[in-house]
């Protein structure tokens, strides 16, 4: 057995172990684990209320897990027990630092309406990462080019379509140079004709090797772009594997029902 210390190539981008999450007496997550290696694209499927979004939010501590652990690039996010028995982050600075490397793209675009697209994209690098404004602007222009929005850089969000707003939100996430991108149903708030432009950007990110966890209802994306698919049902992982295995030879009766459209 080798005594060499793990390199950045061997340390997973993300290790989530045995996450439970309760809201009062309601147990929403019941022991979910996932490991994402560098360049993985993992699609997370499930019907409404299965715990998908809550799981994603537990990874970057927008929700505090009731129990379980999260490691980002090998670093454990430290937790402590409060007097009331609930968990809380032990080190807020650590959380802020790690969260800056876990970019999240939401269902609703969450752009600042009083800022132009390029101002939205520059804001966090300047104020969180302390990047000089000129450098941040140059980088913002390059990521806007990447998502096909350079010509809209001086527009305000209200003057963009939903698909353009979501692409601006993706550019804002990319501007942080994240280690991992978390997508929470990024196309669910879009009109059907606008879904494709967002999925094209996400496909290009996957082709470029971006590590991604994607909560989605887009079966084509999950099958064609992911290298792994997880199906959650009532807070548990019911199916997990390669897209070809999961879609063509599902083991879980619940996932079969989901694919046939009877589990909404």
TORKOL-4160 file (C-alpha; in steps of 0.2 Angstrom, whole numbers, padded with zeros to 4 digits, m for minus):
264
<pt num="1" X="0000" Y="0000" Z="0000"/>
<pt num="2" X="0007" Y="0017" Z="m0005"/>
<pt num="3" X="0012" Y="0030" Z="0008"/>
<pt num="4" X="0011" Y="0044" Z="m0004"/>
<pt num="5" X="m0001" Y="0058" Z="0001"/>
<pt num="6" X="m0016" Y="0060" Z="m0010"/>
<pt num="7" X="m0014" Y="0073" Z="m0024"/>
<pt num="8" X="m0027" Y="0085" Z="m0030"/>
<pt num="9" X="m0031" Y="0072" Z="m0044"/>
<pt num="10" X="m0035" Y="0059" Z="m0032"/>
<pt num="11" X="m0045" Y="0069" Z="m0019"/>
<pt num="12" X="m0063" Y="0069" Z="m0024"/>
<pt num="13" X="m0071" Y="0086" Z="m0028"/>
<pt num="14" X="m0085" Y="0082" Z="m0016"/>
<pt num="15" X="m0089" Y="0069" Z="m0003"/>
<pt num="16" X="m0106" Y="0069" Z="0006"/>
<pt num="17" X="m0108" Y="0055" Z="0018"/>
<pt num="18" X="m0125" Y="0050" Z="0026"/>
<pt num="19" X="m0134" Y="0066" Z="0026"/>
<pt num="20" X="m0150" Y="0067" Z="0036"/>
<pt num="21" X="m0161" Y="0083" Z="0037"/>
<pt num="22" X="m0176" Y="0085" Z="0047"/>
<pt num="23" X="m0188" Y="0100" Z="0047"/>
<pt num="24" X="m0196" Y="0098" Z="0064"/>
<pt num="25" X="m0204" Y="0080" Z="0065"/>
<pt num="26" X="m0203" Y="0078" Z="0046"/>
<pt num="27" X="m0188" Y="0068" Z="0040"/>
<pt num="28" X="m0184" Y="0075" Z="0023"/>
<pt num="29" X="m0167" Y="0067" Z="0019"/>
<pt num="30" X="m0164" Y="0049" Z="0026"/>
<pt num="31" X="m0145" Y="0046" Z="0024"/>
<pt num="32" X="m0139" Y="0051" Z="0007"/>
<pt num="33" X="m0121" Y="0050" Z="0001"/>
<pt num="34" X="m0112" Y="0055" Z="m0015"/>
<pt num="35" X="m0094" Y="0056" Z="m0020"/>
<pt num="36" X="m0091" Y="0067" Z="m0035"/>
<pt num="37" X="m0073" Y="0066" Z="m0043"/>
<pt num="38" X="m0066" Y="0080" Z="m0054"/>
<pt num="39" X="m0075" Y="0082" Z="m0070"/>
<pt num="40" X="m0090" Y="0072" Z="m0065"/>
<pt num="41" X="m0107" Y="0077" Z="m0070"/>
<pt num="42" X="m0120" Y="0069" Z="m0059"/>
<pt num="43" X="m0139" Y="0072" Z="m0062"/>
<pt num="44" X="m0151" Y="0070" Z="m0048"/>
<pt num="45" X="m0168" Y="0065" Z="m0052"/>
<pt num="46" X="m0184" Y="0063" Z="m0042"/>
<pt num="47" X="m0202" Y="0068" Z="m0041"/>
<pt num="48" X="m0208" Y="0084" Z="m0032"/>
<pt num="49" X="m0204" Y="0082" Z="m0013"/>
<pt num="50" X="m0191" Y="0069" Z="m0015"/>
<pt num="51" X="m0178" Y="0079" Z="m0006"/>
<pt num="52" X="m0167" Y="0084" Z="m0021"/>
<pt num="53" X="m0166" Y="0103" Z="m0019"/>
<pt num="54" X="m0164" Y="0101" Z="0000"/>
<pt num="55" X="m0150" Y="0089" Z="m0003"/>
<pt num="56" X="m0141" Y="0102" Z="m0014"/>
<pt num="57" X="m0144" Y="0116" Z="m0001"/>
<pt num="58" X="m0137" Y="0105" Z="0012"/>
<pt num="59" X="m0121" Y="0103" Z="0003"/>
<pt num="60" X="m0117" Y="0122" Z="0003"/>
<pt num="61" X="m0126" Y="0124" Z="0020"/>
<pt num="62" X="m0140" Y="0135" Z="0014"/>
<pt num="63" X="m0149" Y="0121" Z="0024"/>
<pt num="64" X="m0140" Y="0114" Z="0039"/>
<pt num="65" X="m0140" Y="0095" Z="0039"/>
<pt num="66" X="m0147" Y="0087" Z="0055"/>
<pt num="67" X="m0132" Y="0074" Z="0053"/>
<pt num="68" X="m0119" Y="0068" Z="0041"/>
<pt num="69" X="m0103" Y="0076" Z="0034"/>
<pt num="70" X="m0098" Y="0086" Z="0019"/>
<pt num="71" X="m0080" Y="0087" Z="0012"/>
<pt num="72" X="m0075" Y="0099" Z="m0002"/>
<pt num="73" X="m0058" Y="0095" Z="m0010"/>
<pt num="74" X="m0054" Y="0084" Z="0005"/>
<pt num="75" X="m0058" Y="0098" Z="0018"/>
<pt num="76" X="m0072" Y="0093" Z="0031"/>
<pt num="77" X="m0084" Y="0107" Z="0034"/>
<pt num="78" X="m0084" Y="0108" Z="0053"/>
<pt num="79" X="m0100" Y="0107" Z="0063"/>
<pt num="80" X="m0104" Y="0109" Z="0081"/>
<pt num="81" X="m0119" Y="0105" Z="0092"/>
<pt num="82" X="m0129" Y="0119" Z="0099"/>
<pt num="83" X="m0138" Y="0118" Z="0116"/>
<pt num="84" X="m0154" Y="0114" Z="0108"/>
<pt num="85" X="m0146" Y="0099" Z="0100"/>
<pt num="86" X="m0146" Y="0106" Z="0082"/>
<pt num="87" X="m0131" Y="0107" Z="0071"/>
<pt num="88" X="m0122" Y="0123" Z="0066"/>
<pt num="89" X="m0107" Y="0128" Z="0057"/>
<pt num="90" X="m0092" Y="0128" Z="0069"/>
<pt num="91" X="m0082" Y="0141" Z="0058"/>
<pt num="92" X="m0092" Y="0154" Z="0048"/>
<pt num="93" X="m0076" Y="0159" Z="0039"/>
<pt num="94" X="m0073" Y="0142" Z="0033"/>
<pt num="95" X="m0091" Y="0140" Z="0027"/>
<pt num="96" X="m0089" Y="0157" Z="0017"/>
<pt num="97" X="m0073" Y="0152" Z="0010"/>
<pt num="98" X="m0079" Y="0134" Z="0004"/>
<pt num="99" X="m0096" Y="0141" Z="m0002"/>
<pt num="100" X="m0086" Y="0153" Z="m0013"/>
<pt num="101" X="m0080" Y="0137" Z="m0022"/>
<pt num="102" X="m0097" Y="0129" Z="m0023"/>
<pt num="103" X="m0106" Y="0140" Z="m0035"/>
<pt num="104" X="m0125" Y="0137" Z="m0035"/>
<pt num="105" X="m0137" Y="0141" Z="m0049"/>
<pt num="106" X="m0155" Y="0142" Z="m0043"/>
<pt num="107" X="m0172" Y="0139" Z="m0051"/>
<pt num="108" X="m0176" Y="0158" Z="m0050"/>
<pt num="109" X="m0162" Y="0168" Z="m0057"/>
<pt num="110" X="m0159" Y="0179" Z="m0042"/>
<pt num="111" X="m0150" Y="0192" Z="m0052"/>
<pt num="112" X="m0149" Y="0210" Z="m0044"/>
<pt num="113" X="m0162" Y="0220" Z="m0054"/>
<pt num="114" X="m0153" Y="0237" Z="m0051"/>
<pt num="115" X="m0137" Y="0230" Z="m0059"/>
<pt num="116" X="m0133" Y="0227" Z="m0077"/>
<pt num="117" X="m0128" Y="0210" Z="m0082"/>
<pt num="118" X="m0109" Y="0213" Z="m0081"/>
<pt num="119" X="m0111" Y="0222" Z="m0064"/>
<pt num="120" X="m0120" Y="0206" Z="m0058"/>
<pt num="121" X="m0106" Y="0195" Z="m0064"/>
<pt num="122" X="m0092" Y="0206" Z="m0057"/>
<pt num="123" X="m0100" Y="0209" Z="m0040"/>
<pt num="124" X="m0095" Y="0193" Z="m0030"/>
<pt num="125" X="m0077" Y="0192" Z="m0037"/>
<pt num="126" X="m0074" Y="0210" Z="m0032"/>
<pt num="127" X="m0082" Y="0210" Z="m0015"/>
<pt num="128" X="m0079" Y="0191" Z="m0010"/>
<pt num="129" X="m0063" Y="0186" Z="m0019"/>
<pt num="130" X="m0056" Y="0204" Z="m0018"/>
<pt num="131" X="m0052" Y="0203" Z="m0037"/>
<pt num="132" X="m0047" Y="0221" Z="m0044"/>
<pt num="133" X="m0061" Y="0228" Z="m0053"/>
<pt num="134" X="m0052" Y="0229" Z="m0070"/>
<pt num="135" X="m0047" Y="0211" Z="m0069"/>
<pt num="136" X="m0065" Y="0206" Z="m0063"/>
<pt num="137" X="m0072" Y="0215" Z="m0078"/>
<pt num="138" X="m0061" Y="0207" Z="m0090"/>
<pt num="139" X="m0065" Y="0190" Z="m0083"/>
<pt num="140" X="m0083" Y="0194" Z="m0083"/>
<pt num="141" X="m0083" Y="0198" Z="m0101"/>
<pt num="142" X="m0074" Y="0182" Z="m0105"/>
<pt num="143" X="m0088" Y="0172" Z="m0096"/>
<pt num="144" X="m0102" Y="0182" Z="m0104"/>
<pt num="145" X="m0094" Y="0177" Z="m0121"/>
<pt num="146" X="m0094" Y="0159" Z="m0115"/>
<pt num="147" X="m0112" Y="0159" Z="m0111"/>
<pt num="148" X="m0117" Y="0169" Z="m0127"/>
<pt num="149" X="m0122" Y="0185" Z="m0118"/>
<pt num="150" X="m0108" Y="0197" Z="m0122"/>
<pt num="151" X="m0119" Y="0208" Z="m0132"/>
<pt num="152" X="m0131" Y="0209" Z="m0118"/>
<pt num="153" X="m0118" Y="0214" Z="m0105"/>
<pt num="154" X="m0125" Y="0232" Z="m0102"/>
<pt num="155" X="m0143" Y="0226" Z="m0101"/>
<pt num="156" X="m0153" Y="0226" Z="m0085"/>
<pt num="157" X="m0161" Y="0209" Z="m0080"/>
<pt num="158" X="m0179" Y="0215" Z="m0083"/>
<pt num="159" X="m0174" Y="0218" Z="m0102"/>
<pt num="160" X="m0168" Y="0200" Z="m0104"/>
<pt num="161" X="m0178" Y="0184" Z="m0108"/>
<pt num="162" X="m0179" Y="0170" Z="m0094"/>
<pt num="163" X="m0166" Y="0160" Z="m0104"/>
<pt num="164" X="m0154" Y="0175" Z="m0105"/>
<pt num="165" X="m0157" Y="0178" Z="m0086"/>
<pt num="166" X="m0152" Y="0160" Z="m0082"/>
<pt num="167" X="m0137" Y="0161" Z="m0093"/>
<pt num="168" X="m0132" Y="0177" Z="m0084"/>
<pt num="169" X="m0134" Y="0168" Z="m0068"/>
<pt num="170" X="m0123" Y="0154" Z="m0074"/>
<pt num="171" X="m0110" Y="0167" Z="m0079"/>
<pt num="172" X="m0111" Y="0175" Z="m0062"/>
<pt num="173" X="m0107" Y="0158" Z="m0055"/>
<pt num="174" X="m0093" Y="0154" Z="m0067"/>
<pt num="175" X="m0085" Y="0171" Z="m0063"/>
<pt num="176" X="m0080" Y="0164" Z="m0046"/>
<pt num="177" X="m0069" Y="0150" Z="m0054"/>
<pt num="178" X="m0078" Y="0137" Z="m0043"/>
<pt num="179" X="m0072" Y="0119" Z="m0040"/>
<pt num="180" X="m0090" Y="0113" Z="m0041"/>
<pt num="181" X="m0106" Y="0119" Z="m0048"/>
<pt num="182" X="m0123" Y="0115" Z="m0041"/>
<pt num="183" X="m0138" Y="0117" Z="m0052"/>
<pt num="184" X="m0155" Y="0117" Z="m0044"/>
<pt num="185" X="m0168" Y="0114" Z="m0058"/>
<pt num="186" X="m0160" Y="0128" Z="m0068"/>
<pt num="187" X="m0173" Y="0126" Z="m0083"/>
<pt num="188" X="m0189" Y="0123" Z="m0072"/>
<pt num="189" X="m0194" Y="0142" Z="m0072"/>
<pt num="190" X="m0192" Y="0144" Z="m0091"/>
<pt num="191" X="m0204" Y="0143" Z="m0105"/>
<pt num="192" X="m0201" Y="0127" Z="m0116"/>
<pt num="193" X="m0193" Y="0136" Z="m0130"/>
<pt num="194" X="m0180" Y="0144" Z="m0119"/>
<pt num="195" X="m0174" Y="0128" Z="m0111"/>
<pt num="196" X="m0163" Y="0123" Z="m0125"/>
<pt num="197" X="m0151" Y="0138" Z="m0124"/>
<pt num="198" X="m0148" Y="0135" Z="m0106"/>
<pt num="199" X="m0145" Y="0116" Z="m0108"/>
<pt num="200" X="m0133" Y="0120" Z="m0122"/>
<pt num="201" X="m0122" Y="0131" Z="m0110"/>
<pt num="202" X="m0123" Y="0117" Z="m0097"/>
<pt num="203" X="m0117" Y="0104" Z="m0110"/>
<pt num="204" X="m0103" Y="0115" Z="m0115"/>
<pt num="205" X="m0097" Y="0117" Z="m0097"/>
<pt num="206" X="m0098" Y="0098" Z="m0095"/>
<pt num="207" X="m0088" Y="0096" Z="m0111"/>
<pt num="208" X="m0075" Y="0108" Z="m0104"/>
<pt num="209" X="m0073" Y="0097" Z="m0088"/>
<pt num="210" X="m0083" Y="0107" Z="m0076"/>
<pt num="211" X="m0088" Y="0096" Z="m0060"/>
<pt num="212" X="m0107" Y="0098" Z="m0059"/>
<pt num="213" X="m0121" Y="0091" Z="m0048"/>
<pt num="214" X="m0138" Y="0095" Z="m0057"/>
<pt num="215" X="m0155" Y="0093" Z="m0050"/>
<pt num="216" X="m0166" Y="0091" Z="m0066"/>
<pt num="217" X="m0181" Y="0085" Z="m0074"/>
<pt num="218" X="m0172" Y="0085" Z="m0091"/>
<pt num="219" X="m0171" Y="0067" Z="m0095"/>
<pt num="220" X="m0161" Y="0069" Z="m0111"/>
<pt num="221" X="m0148" Y="0080" Z="m0102"/>
<pt num="222" X="m0147" Y="0067" Z="m0088"/>
<pt num="223" X="m0145" Y="0052" Z="m0101"/>
<pt num="224" X="m0133" Y="0061" Z="m0113"/>
<pt num="225" X="m0122" Y="0073" Z="m0103"/>
<pt num="226" X="m0121" Y="0065" Z="m0086"/>
<pt num="227" X="m0108" Y="0051" Z="m0082"/>
<pt num="228" X="m0119" Y="0046" Z="m0067"/>
<pt num="229" X="m0137" Y="0047" Z="m0062"/>
<pt num="230" X="m0145" Y="0047" Z="m0045"/>
<pt num="231" X="m0164" Y="0045" Z="m0042"/>
<pt num="232" X="m0171" Y="0051" Z="m0025"/>
<pt num="233" X="m0188" Y="0045" Z="m0018"/>
<pt num="234" X="m0194" Y="0050" Z="m0001"/>
<pt num="235" X="m0177" Y="0056" Z="0005"/>
<pt num="236" X="m0168" Y="0040" Z="0000"/>
<pt num="237" X="m0157" Y="0035" Z="m0015"/>
<pt num="238" X="m0167" Y="0023" Z="m0025"/>
<pt num="239" X="m0157" Y="0021" Z="m0040"/>
<pt num="240" X="m0139" Y="0026" Z="m0044"/>
<pt num="241" X="m0127" Y="0022" Z="m0058"/>
<pt num="242" X="m0121" Y="0025" Z="m0076"/>
<pt num="243" X="m0135" Y="0033" Z="m0086"/>
<pt num="244" X="m0135" Y="0018" Z="m0098"/>
<pt num="245" X="m0138" Y="0006" Z="m0084"/>
<pt num="246" X="m0151" Y="0017" Z="m0074"/>
<pt num="247" X="m0162" Y="0022" Z="m0089"/>
<pt num="248" X="m0161" Y="0005" Z="m0099"/>
<pt num="249" X="m0160" Y="m0007" Z="m0085"/>
<pt num="250" X="m0168" Y="0001" Z="m0069"/>
<pt num="251" X="m0168" Y="m0010" Z="m0054"/>
<pt num="252" X="m0180" Y="0001" Z="m0043"/>
<pt num="253" X="m0199" Y="m0001" Z="m0046"/>
<pt num="254" X="m0201" Y="0017" Z="m0041"/>
<pt num="255" X="m0189" Y="0023" Z="m0054"/>
<pt num="256" X="m0198" Y="0013" Z="m0067"/>
<pt num="257" X="m0214" Y="0021" Z="m0062"/>
<pt num="258" X="m0205" Y="0038" Z="m0063"/>
<pt num="259" X="m0199" Y="0035" Z="m0080"/>
<pt num="260" X="m0216" Y="0029" Z="m0086"/>
<pt num="261" X="m0223" Y="0046" Z="m0080"/>
<pt num="262" X="m0234" Y="0039" Z="m0066"/>
<pt num="263" X="m0223" Y="0046" Z="m0052"/>
<pt num="264" X="m0225" Y="0065" Z="m0053"/>
